[in-house]
Amino acid sequence: MEAKGKFFDPRDRRVKSKARLPRVGSARPTRLVFAAIATLVVLIVFLSTRNGSIRLPERLVHKKIEDMQRDPNLDLTGEPPEPLHRVQGNNYSPDNTESDRINATLLSLVRNSELEPLLNSMKDLERTWNHKFNYPWTFFNDEPFTEEFKRRTQAITKAECRYELIPKEHWEIPSWIDQDLMAESARIMKEKKIQYADLTSYHQMCRWNSGFFYKHPALADMQYYWRVEPNVNFYCDVDYDVFRYMRDHNKTYGFTINLYDSPESIETLWPETVKFLADIEKHSWVSTQNSMAWLRDKERRPEHYAKAGGYSTCHFWSNFEIADMSFWRSQAYEAYFEHLDRAGGFFYERWGDAPVHSIALGLFEDKNRIHWFKDIGYRHIPFINCPNSPKCSKCEAGKFFEGEDFLKHEDCRANWFKYVGNEWALPEEGEEAHA
């Protein structure tokens, strides 16, 4: 917030007359002075939080936190740095063919049976963001959408809705997968109580989200997407175009929640990654500004590191992601996915798109191009990202989970802040800031 001294600085008081104020009754003018100061303070707060916006310092520091003792979501949260594109007149009207929208879409893989929980997600995101910007919705399904699904989803938004069918060759179990081995693996994983291990469609979904969604012809003209799942919540008003933020600030990937994965579900994912990197050419694709330390930490959850063959299991929870598809379409990622796909872990284990995306980003992308959307309040049961902001409602600032206490150990943000940093940190006195 702006310094109060801009409006009232006691050092600037000037007495034009040398006459001394009478002592009798001096309490009354003193009270009036304090009342005036209080009024100014209230006015400042009102102006700085008007329409839910907060005027924080224009510059932040990308600060590493050795040991996260306090949740950064308890700190007052404003917007990310400028430039930010906002609604001005009809520049984002749904029928404006010359609008300020860029090639981007809201994206959802959803079944007809998930219509009700999807509508809840849509209502939240339309209310907090998309009713202002009117980006199109693109829905994907391995079966045709019903007319009811189309009618009711379109009724939620003024933006265009697109309904797409996934090609069978992108969804079906590939020919090189041994079906008997897959069934036996599913039985063993179920005994280990690995969630969704025996649900074939879940394995297919993870594989599609990992390596096929961005290849769909419907997305050929799209560069950015915001993934939205059924039965999620959005809590905070966002008053800038998040896609243009990604482009203007050279960001590749945006997340809200950073978790540990179940190591039993990905026991060979990291060993297969090591095999992939053994090739000198492929190893050359690793970024000099990578997040390897975040991927390889063994201090906080050593049992995860051991079971996952040298991987911390930290990952961005990909049910929320705002990303540039150019990364998934790159030579490095396509080769990496092809290697993993042929290894069979999407079906013999339960490799999810979250760890696959996260490992690839941690290896091949500059860590400074990965953005924490701290200001977007988000909930996917049982985890939450809720910032301290007047733009947010119906969530508790700093609350990370709902449910049993053991869930607090699944938070991997501490590792991210330790090895990469908290880009939202406020500068302390004398500390150099960045734009």
QUILINJO-V115540 format. One record per residue. N is the residue number from 1. RES is the residue in one small letter. PHI is phi in radians with two decimals (999 if undefined). PSI is psi in degrees with one decimal (none if undefined). OMEGA is omega in degrees with one decimal (* if undefined). Layout:
n & res & phi & psi & omega
N & RES & PHI & PSI & OMEGA
N & RES & PHI & PSI & OMEGA
This chain:
n & res & phi & psi & omega
1 & m & 999 & 156.7 & -178.2
2 & e & -1.24 & 149.5 & -178.3
3 & a & -1.10 & 138.4 & 179.3
4 & k & -1.13 & -25.2 & -178.6
5 & g & -1.06 & -21.0 & 177.0
6 & k & -1.10 & -30.0 & -176.8
7 & f & -1.77 & -32.9 & -177.3
8 & f & -2.67 & 116.6 & 178.5
9 & d & -2.20 & 114.2 & -178.2
10 & p & -0.99 & -25.9 & -178.2
11 & r & -1.24 & -16.1 & -178.0
12 & d & -1.62 & 5.1 & 178.7
13 & r & -1.13 & 134.9 & 178.5
14 & r & -2.28 & 135.5 & 178.3
15 & v & -1.81 & 114.2 & -177.1
16 & k & -1.39 & -21.9 & -179.4
17 & s & -2.03 & 142.8 & 178.4
18 & k & -1.43 & -8.3 & 179.8
19 & a & -1.13 & 135.2 & -178.7
20 & r & -1.46 & 143.1 & 176.6
21 & l & -1.20 & 140.6 & 178.4
22 & p & -1.14 & 143.2 & 179.9
23 & r & -1.27 & -32.7 & -177.5
24 & v & -1.19 & 127.4 & 178.5
25 & g & 1.33 & 14.6 & -177.5
26 & s & -1.22 & -16.9 & -178.5
27 & a & -1.14 & -33.6 & -177.4
28 & r & -1.15 & -51.0 & 177.1
29 & p & -1.09 & -30.6 & 178.6
30 & t & -1.12 & -43.4 & 179.2
31 & r & -1.12 & -36.6 & 178.4
32 & l & -1.14 & -38.3 & 177.7
33 & v & -1.09 & -47.1 & -180.0
34 & f & -1.12 & -37.4 & 177.8
35 & a & -1.11 & -39.6 & 178.8
36 & a & -1.13 & -41.6 & 178.7
37 & i & -1.08 & -45.7 & -179.7
38 & a & -1.05 & -40.7 & 179.1
39 & t & -1.09 & -41.9 & 178.1
40 & l & -1.10 & -41.6 & 179.7
41 & v & -1.08 & -45.4 & 178.4
42 & v & -1.05 & -41.0 & 179.6
43 & l & -1.10 & -42.3 & 179.3
44 & i & -1.07 & -47.6 & -179.6
45 & v & -1.07 & -41.9 & -179.7
46 & f & -1.08 & -45.8 & -178.6
47 & l & -1.15 & -36.2 & -176.7
48 & s & -1.39 & -18.2 & 179.1
49 & t & -1.99 & 9.0 & -179.5
50 & r & -1.03 & 137.1 & -176.8
51 & n & 1.05 & 24.0 & 174.5
52 & g & 1.43 & 2.8 & -178.6
53 & s & -1.60 & 151.0 & 179.0
54 & i & -2.10 & 135.7 & 178.5
55 & r & -1.72 & 93.5 & 177.0
56 & l & -1.64 & 172.4 & 175.9
57 & p & -0.93 & 139.9 & -177.1
58 & e & -1.19 & -17.8 & -179.8
59 & r & -2.10 & 139.5 & 178.9
60 & l & -2.07 & 170.4 & 176.5
61 & v & -2.04 & 142.0 & 176.2
62 & h & -1.59 & 86.9 & -168.8
63 & k & -1.76 & 130.2 & 173.5
64 & k & -1.40 & 139.7 & -178.6
65 & i & -2.05 & 111.1 & -175.8
66 & e & -1.09 & -41.4 & -178.5
67 & d & -2.52 & 110.9 & -175.3
68 & m & -1.29 & 99.4 & 179.5
69 & q & -1.58 & -21.8 & -175.8
70 & r & -2.39 & 135.3 & -177.8
71 & d & -1.17 & 123.0 & 178.8
72 & p & -1.06 & -18.9 & 177.3
73 & n & -1.22 & -8.9 & 174.2
74 & l & -1.41 & -18.8 & 177.2
75 & d & -1.28 & 146.7 & 177.6
76 & l & -1.02 & 130.8 & -173.9
77 & t & -2.07 & 127.6 & 175.0
78 & g & -1.88 & -137.4 & 178.6
79 & e & -1.85 & 160.8 & 174.6
80 & p & -1.17 & 170.3 & -175.0
81 & p & -1.12 & 154.5 & 172.9
82 & e & -1.17 & 158.9 & 5.9
83 & p & -1.40 & 142.1 & 176.2
84 & l & -2.24 & 132.8 & -179.2
85 & h & -1.67 & 130.0 & -175.5
86 & r & -2.17 & 171.4 & 176.5
87 & v & -1.27 & 128.4 & 175.1
88 & q & -2.42 & 108.6 & -176.9
89 & g & 1.17 & -128.3 & -177.9
90 & n & -1.85 & 23.6 & -174.9
91 & n & -1.13 & -15.3 & 176.3
92 & y & -2.16 & 19.0 & 178.6
93 & s & -1.08 & 144.3 & -174.8
94 & p & -1.10 & -28.1 & -177.5
95 & d & -1.72 & 10.6 & -179.6
96 & n & -1.52 & 107.0 & -178.2
97 & t & -1.28 & -12.8 & 177.7
98 & e & -1.95 & 32.3 & -174.7
99 & s & -1.21 & 172.0 & 177.7
100 & d & -1.47 & 3.2 & 177.0
101 & r & -1.15 & 146.1 & 175.7
102 & i & -1.88 & -176.5 & -176.2
103 & n & -1.31 & 89.3 & -175.5
104 & a & -2.68 & 159.1 & -178.5
105 & t & -2.62 & 153.8 & 165.5
106 & l & -1.46 & 134.8 & -168.9
107 & l & -2.25 & 133.8 & 179.9
108 & s & -2.51 & 125.9 & 169.9
109 & l & -1.60 & 116.8 & -169.2
110 & v & -2.67 & 148.6 & 176.8
111 & r & -1.70 & 159.8 & 176.3
112 & n & -1.01 & -35.5 & -177.6
113 & s & -1.23 & -12.4 & -179.5
114 & e & -1.73 & 18.9 & -175.2
115 & l & -1.01 & -50.1 & -176.3
116 & e & -1.05 & -51.5 & 177.8
117 & p & -1.12 & -29.0 & 176.2
118 & l & -1.19 & -42.6 & 179.5
119 & l & -1.03 & -37.4 & 177.2
120 & n & -1.09 & -43.0 & 178.2
121 & s & -1.11 & -44.3 & -179.6
122 & m & -1.07 & -45.4 & -179.3
123 & k & -1.01 & -42.8 & 179.5
124 & d & -1.11 & -46.5 & -176.2
125 & l & -1.27 & -34.5 & 175.1
126 & e & -1.14 & -42.3 & -178.5
127 & r & -1.14 & -42.0 & -173.8
128 & t & -1.53 & -21.8 & -174.3
129 & w & -2.54 & -57.5 & -163.7
130 & n & -1.33 & -16.5 & 175.4
131 & h & -1.15 & -17.4 & 177.9
132 & k & -1.54 & -35.1 & -169.2
133 & f & -1.91 & -22.0 & 171.4
134 & n & 0.98 & 44.3 & 172.1
135 & y & -1.30 & 147.6 & -177.4
136 & p & -1.19 & 152.3 & 172.1
137 & w & -1.76 & 134.6 & 174.9
138 & t & -2.14 & 118.4 & -178.1
139 & f & -1.85 & 136.7 & 178.7
140 & f & -2.10 & 145.5 & 179.9
141 & n & -2.68 & 149.7 & 175.6
142 & d & -1.50 & -1.5 & 173.9
143 & e & -2.27 & 155.3 & -179.5
144 & p & -1.07 & 142.4 & 176.7
145 & f & -1.30 & 144.8 & 177.9
146 & t & -1.36 & 161.6 & 177.3
147 & e & -1.13 & -34.8 & 177.5
148 & e & -1.10 & -43.4 & 178.5
149 & f & -1.02 & -47.2 & -177.6
150 & k & -1.13 & -44.9 & -176.7
151 & r & -1.12 & -44.7 & -174.0
152 & r & -1.34 & -32.4 & 176.5
153 & t & -1.24 & -41.4 & 179.5
154 & q & -1.13 & -28.3 & 180.0
155 & a & -1.21 & -17.5 & -178.1
156 & i & -1.39 & -26.8 & -168.9
157 & t & -2.32 & 151.1 & 172.3
158 & k & -1.47 & -14.0 & -177.9
159 & a & -1.34 & 164.2 & 177.4
160 & e & -1.18 & 141.3 & 173.3
161 & c & -2.03 & 135.3 & 179.2
162 & r & -2.11 & 138.6 & -175.7
163 & y & -2.14 & 113.4 & -169.2
164 & e & -2.11 & 143.8 & 177.6
165 & l & -1.75 & 133.0 & 179.9
166 & i & -1.34 & 129.6 & 177.1
167 & p & -1.05 & 141.9 & -177.5
168 & k & -1.01 & -36.4 & -178.7
169 & e & -1.20 & -15.3 & 176.0
170 & h & -1.59 & -15.4 & -171.8
171 & w & -1.97 & -39.1 & -174.5
172 & e & -1.17 & 156.2 & 178.7
173 & i & -1.12 & 127.6 & -176.0
174 & p & -1.16 & 158.4 & -172.3
175 & s & -1.12 & -25.7 & -176.5
176 & w & -1.44 & -2.6 & 179.0
177 & i & -1.47 & 128.1 & 177.0
178 & d & -1.38 & 111.2 & -174.7
179 & q & -1.12 & -36.1 & 178.8
180 & d & -1.16 & -43.5 & 178.6
181 & l & -1.13 & -38.3 & 177.9
182 & m & -1.08 & -44.5 & 179.8
183 & a & -1.12 & -41.8 & 179.2
184 & e & -1.17 & -39.8 & 178.4
185 & s & -1.10 & -40.5 & 179.2
186 & a & -1.11 & -39.3 & 179.1
187 & r & -1.10 & -44.0 & -179.2
188 & i & -1.14 & -43.8 & -179.9
189 & m & -1.13 & -36.2 & 178.1
190 & k & -1.12 & -39.5 & 176.9
191 & e & -1.08 & -32.7 & 177.8
192 & k & -1.43 & 1.7 & 178.5
193 & k & 1.11 & 37.2 & 174.6
194 & i & -1.44 & 119.7 & -173.1
195 & q & -1.06 & 136.6 & 176.6
196 & y & 1.16 & 11.0 & -174.5
197 & a & -1.06 & -33.8 & -177.2
198 & d & -1.74 & 13.1 & 179.5
199 & l & -1.78 & 101.9 & -174.3
200 & t & -1.00 & -40.5 & -177.8
201 & s & -1.11 & -28.1 & 177.9
202 & y & -1.19 & -42.0 & 176.6
203 & h & -1.08 & -42.0 & 179.2
204 & q & -1.11 & -41.3 & 179.2
205 & m & -1.06 & -46.2 & -178.8
206 & c & -1.09 & -40.2 & 179.0
207 & r & -1.17 & -43.0 & -179.3
208 & w & -1.12 & -45.0 & 178.2
209 & n & -1.14 & -26.7 & -179.5
210 & s & -1.37 & -41.5 & -169.3
211 & g & -2.42 & 8.6 & -175.5
212 & f & -2.29 & -26.2 & -172.3
213 & f & -1.02 & -39.3 & -175.9
214 & y & -1.32 & -6.4 & 177.7
215 & k & -1.64 & -6.6 & -178.0
216 & h & -1.13 & 135.8 & -179.2
217 & p & -0.96 & -28.8 & -178.8
218 & a & -1.16 & -19.3 & -179.3
219 & l & -1.84 & 9.6 & -176.4
220 & a & -1.04 & -33.0 & -178.8
221 & d & -1.68 & 8.3 & -178.0
222 & m & -1.83 & 143.5 & 176.0
223 & q & -1.92 & -40.0 & -176.7
224 & y & -2.02 & 155.2 & 175.5
225 & y & -2.57 & 156.1 & 173.2
226 & w & -2.14 & 113.3 & -177.6
227 & r & -1.40 & 131.4 & -178.4
228 & v & -2.28 & 128.2 & 179.6
229 & e & -1.91 & 160.1 & 174.9
230 & p & -1.10 & 150.8 & 172.7
231 & n & 1.09 & 40.4 & 171.9
232 & v & -2.04 & 165.1 & -179.0
233 & n & -2.19 & 144.9 & 173.4
234 & f & -2.13 & 126.9 & -168.1
235 & y & -1.89 & -14.3 & -168.4
236 & c & -2.15 & 137.9 & 173.8
237 & d & -1.20 & 129.5 & 177.6
238 & v & -2.06 & 119.2 & -170.1
239 & d & -1.90 & 19.8 & 176.0
240 & y & -2.34 & 159.7 & -179.3
241 & d & -1.34 & 107.8 & -175.1
242 & v & -1.18 & -29.9 & -179.9
243 & f & -1.24 & -41.5 & 177.1
244 & r & -1.22 & -30.0 & 172.8
245 & y & -1.05 & -46.6 & 179.5
246 & m & -1.02 & -45.7 & -178.5
247 & r & -1.19 & -48.2 & -174.5
248 & d & -1.18 & -27.0 & -178.5
249 & h & -1.83 & 12.7 & 174.2
250 & n & 1.00 & 47.5 & 178.3
251 & k & -1.79 & 142.9 & 179.6
252 & t & -1.75 & -37.3 & -170.8
253 & y & -2.53 & 138.0 & 177.4
254 & g & -2.20 & 136.7 & -178.4
255 & f & -2.30 & 167.0 & 171.9
256 & t & -2.09 & -37.5 & -173.4
257 & i & -2.16 & 138.6 & -172.9
258 & n & -2.25 & 114.2 & -169.1
259 & l & -2.23 & 168.3 & 165.7
260 & y & -1.57 & 146.3 & 177.3
261 & d & -1.71 & 168.9 & 174.6
262 & s & -1.32 & 112.6 & -175.8
263 & p & -1.12 & -27.3 & 179.6
264 & e & -1.15 & -20.8 & -177.7
265 & s & -1.53 & -11.1 & -173.9
266 & i & -2.41 & 38.6 & -172.3
267 & e & -1.03 & -31.3 & -177.0
268 & t & -1.90 & 5.7 & -178.2
269 & l & -1.12 & -48.9 & 179.6
270 & w & -1.21 & -43.2 & 175.0
271 & p & -0.98 & -37.4 & 176.6
272 & e & -1.19 & -33.9 & 175.9
273 & t & -1.12 & -41.2 & 178.0
274 & v & -1.09 & -40.6 & 176.9
275 & k & -1.06 & -43.0 & 179.5
276 & f & -1.06 & -42.7 & -176.9
277 & l & -1.34 & -8.4 & 179.1
278 & a & -1.15 & -25.2 & 175.1
279 & d & -1.25 & 127.9 & -174.5
280 & i & -1.05 & -42.1 & -179.2
281 & e & -1.11 & -44.1 & -179.0
282 & k & -1.18 & -35.5 & 178.2
283 & h & -1.15 & -27.9 & -179.7
284 & s & -1.20 & -15.5 & 178.7
285 & w & -1.37 & -12.5 & -179.8
286 & v & -1.15 & 129.9 & -177.6
287 & s & -1.19 & 143.4 & 175.2
288 & t & -1.22 & -18.1 & 177.5
289 & q & -1.94 & 45.9 & -175.5
290 & n & -1.34 & 174.8 & 178.3
291 & s & -1.95 & 35.4 & -176.0
292 & m & -0.98 & -38.6 & -177.9
293 & a & -1.10 & -35.8 & 176.3
294 & w & -1.15 & -40.1 & 179.0
295 & l & -1.22 & -29.3 & -168.8
296 & r & -1.89 & 4.1 & -179.1
297 & d & -1.03 & 134.6 & 178.6
298 & k & -2.18 & 9.4 & -176.1
299 & e & -1.46 & -44.4 & -172.4
300 & r & -1.37 & -39.2 & 179.7
301 & r & -2.32 & 71.3 & -175.6
302 & p & -1.04 & -30.0 & -179.9
303 & e & -1.20 & -33.7 & 175.5
304 & h & -1.16 & -45.9 & -179.6
305 & y & -0.99 & -43.4 & -177.8
306 & a & -1.20 & -48.5 & -177.1
307 & k & -1.17 & -31.0 & -178.0
308 & a & -1.61 & 13.8 & 173.1
309 & g & 1.20 & 29.8 & 177.7
310 & g & 1.89 & 10.7 & -179.9
311 & y & -1.99 & 133.0 & -179.5
312 & s & -1.11 & -21.9 & -173.1
313 & t & 1.31 & 6.3 & 175.0
314 & c & -1.12 & 136.6 & 179.6
315 & h & -2.71 & 158.1 & 173.1
316 & f & -1.42 & 128.4 & -177.8
317 & w & -1.28 & 105.3 & -164.1
318 & s & -1.43 & 3.1 & 171.5
319 & n & -1.13 & -20.5 & 165.7
320 & f & -2.06 & 122.0 & 168.5
321 & e & -2.74 & 137.6 & 172.2
322 & i & -2.04 & 118.1 & -168.4
323 & a & -2.58 & 162.5 & 176.8
324 & d & -1.69 & 115.4 & -177.7
325 & m & -1.18 & -11.6 & 176.4
326 & s & -1.03 & -30.8 & 179.2
327 & f & -1.20 & -45.5 & 179.9
328 & w & -1.17 & -28.0 & -179.0
329 & r & -1.50 & -0.2 & -177.4
330 & s & -1.27 & 160.4 & 179.0
331 & q & -1.04 & -42.7 & -177.1
332 & a & -1.10 & -49.4 & -176.8
333 & y & -1.21 & -41.5 & -179.4
334 & e & -1.06 & -41.5 & 178.6
335 & a & -1.17 & -39.7 & 179.4
336 & y & -1.12 & -46.8 & 179.6
337 & f & -1.10 & -43.0 & 179.7
338 & e & -1.02 & -41.1 & 177.8
339 & h & -1.09 & -47.2 & -179.6
340 & l & -1.14 & -40.6 & -178.0
341 & d & -1.08 & -43.0 & 179.5
342 & r & -1.21 & -25.6 & 179.3
343 & a & -1.24 & -23.4 & 173.1
344 & g & 1.57 & 2.8 & -174.5
345 & g & -1.17 & -17.2 & 175.7
346 & f & -1.17 & -21.9 & -177.9
347 & f & -2.05 & -33.8 & 179.1
348 & y & -1.41 & -25.0 & 170.4
349 & e & -2.12 & -156.2 & 178.3
350 & r & -2.26 & 56.2 & 178.9
351 & w & -1.08 & 127.0 & 178.3
352 & g & -1.71 & 160.6 & 177.0
353 & d & -1.18 & -24.3 & -179.9
354 & a & -1.11 & -54.2 & 177.7
355 & p & -1.18 & -32.3 & 178.6
356 & v & -1.13 & -49.4 & 176.4
357 & h & -1.03 & -44.1 & -173.5
358 & s & -1.19 & -42.8 & 178.0
359 & i & -1.10 & -43.7 & 179.5
360 & a & -1.07 & -44.7 & 178.3
361 & l & -1.13 & -41.3 & -179.6
362 & g & -1.13 & -26.2 & -179.5
363 & l & -1.63 & -50.3 & -165.7
364 & f & -1.74 & -7.4 & -177.8
365 & e & -2.01 & 149.6 & 174.1
366 & d & -1.15 & 126.0 & -176.5
367 & k & -1.04 & -25.3 & 179.7
368 & n & -1.31 & -7.2 & 178.0
369 & r & -1.71 & 8.3 & 176.3
370 & i & -1.87 & 125.9 & -169.3
371 & h & -2.06 & 132.8 & 171.7
372 & w & -1.52 & 113.3 & 175.4
373 & f & -1.40 & 69.5 & -178.6
374 & k & -1.04 & -34.4 & -173.7
375 & d & -1.39 & -4.4 & 177.7
376 & i & -1.72 & 106.1 & 177.3
377 & g & -1.22 & 130.3 & -170.6
378 & y & -2.60 & 143.3 & 176.8
379 & r & -2.44 & 126.3 & 167.4
380 & h & -2.25 & 113.3 & -172.2
381 & i & -0.83 & 128.5 & 7.1
382 & p & -1.84 & 13.9 & -172.3
383 & f & -1.86 & 152.3 & -170.7
384 & i & -2.41 & 143.9 & 165.0
385 & n & -2.06 & 109.1 & -177.0
386 & c & -2.29 & 105.6 & 179.7
387 & p & -1.41 & 163.3 & 175.7
388 & n & -1.51 & 95.3 & -175.4
389 & s & -2.68 & 140.4 & 175.2
390 & p & -1.17 & -10.0 & 176.5
391 & k & -1.35 & -11.3 & -173.5
392 & c & -1.86 & 147.9 & 176.3
393 & s & -2.56 & 156.8 & 176.2
394 & k & 1.21 & 17.7 & 170.5
395 & c & -2.49 & 156.2 & -176.4
396 & e & -1.72 & 119.4 & -178.0
397 & a & -0.95 & 130.1 & 177.1
398 & g & 1.48 & -5.1 & 178.5
399 & k & -1.39 & 123.7 & -173.2
400 & f & -1.73 & -27.9 & -174.9
401 & f & -2.59 & 162.5 & 172.3
402 & e & -2.13 & 130.2 & 178.9
403 & g & 2.19 & -151.2 & -175.8
404 & e & -1.17 & 152.0 & -173.4
405 & d & -1.12 & -25.4 & -177.9
406 & f & -1.10 & -20.0 & -177.9
407 & l & -1.14 & -22.6 & 180.0
408 & k & -1.10 & -23.8 & -179.3
409 & h & -1.33 & -9.9 & -178.6
410 & e & -1.47 & -4.5 & -178.4
411 & d & -1.34 & 119.5 & 179.7
412 & c & -1.87 & 11.3 & 178.2
413 & r & -1.07 & -33.5 & -178.8
414 & a & -0.99 & -39.3 & 177.6
415 & n & -1.18 & -40.3 & 179.1
416 & w & -1.09 & -45.1 & 179.8
417 & f & -1.16 & -32.8 & -179.0
418 & k & -1.23 & -45.1 & -172.9
419 & y & -1.70 & -26.3 & -178.1
420 & v & -1.95 & -46.3 & 176.8
421 & g & 2.09 & 163.2 & 175.7
422 & n & -1.77 & 105.9 & -175.8
423 & e & -1.23 & -11.2 & -178.3
424 & w & -1.70 & 5.2 & -177.3
425 & a & -1.11 & 139.0 & 176.8
426 & l & -1.47 & 139.1 & -178.6
427 & p & -1.20 & 138.3 & 172.9
428 & e & -1.50 & 168.4 & -176.4
429 & e & -1.02 & 126.8 & 178.9
430 & g & 1.45 & 1.4 & -177.5
431 & e & -1.60 & 135.8 & -179.3
432 & e & -1.27 & 135.1 & -177.7
433 & a & -1.93 & 167.1 & 175.6
434 & h & -2.12 & 159.8 & 179.9
435 & a & -1.26 & none & *
